[in-house]
Amino acid sequence: MRYFEREDVLYLVIAEGTESRSLELSPNITVELNDQDELIGVEILNASAFLRDSVLESVQAKTLQLLEAQPR
């Protein structure tokens, strides 16, 4: 994992290899593929906001599940 603070870009290395092409999954997420179309990396732009929002959404969902499971 590499984080470029100034650009607010997070790069996740999945496997070593040379990038053959990339696909944009969403406006801020791009995956990099090798020449066999295997995933080798993920680039996340505006990473701090993306991670904050993703973690918050996950925590809120888990909290709701736990609250619903508790007897009243």
Secondary structure as GFF3:
##gff-version 3
##sequence-region A 1 72
A	DSSP	beta_strand	2	4	.	.	.	ID=ss1
A	DSSP	beta_strand	9	13	.	.	.	ID=ss2
A	DSSP	beta_strand	21	26	.	.	.	ID=ss3
A	DSSP	beta_strand	29	33	.	.	.	ID=ss4
A	DSSP	beta_strand	39	45	.	.	.	ID=ss5
A	DSSP	alpha_helix	47	69	.	.	.	ID=ss6
###
